[in-house]
C-alpha cells in the first residue's frame, strides 16, 4: 500500500474488515464455505476497484501538475478500465470459478459500502474555522 494516501489506506483497511464480516455472514446466511468464498471474492473485487481508483487519482494529480486540464481524461480512462475489470472479475467468479452470484454481489456491496463509512477525501471544517469564514466573507461582499 506504499504510495497511497492515508485516506486510501484507511478505506482499504475498512474494506478488509468488511470483507471478513461479509464472508462470515455469508457462511451462516447461505450455508457453507462456498458462499463465504463467493462473498470474499466479491469484496476483493471492490477492494481492487478502490485501489485502482486511488492509484488513478495519484496519476491524475501528477498529470495536473505537468499538463493542466488533462487530469479529467486520466480519471475517465481509469473509470472505463475499472468498469471493464469488474465485469471481467464477476464473469470469472460466476462463470469460471462457479461461485454463487448472490453472495458475491453481497460481498461486493458490503465492501464497497466502506466508501460511505470512510468518505475518503472529504474534509469537514469546524464551525469556527478561519478558512470557512474567509470564504463566507468573500462570497457575501
Beta strands, then each sheet from edge to edge (+ up, - down):
end
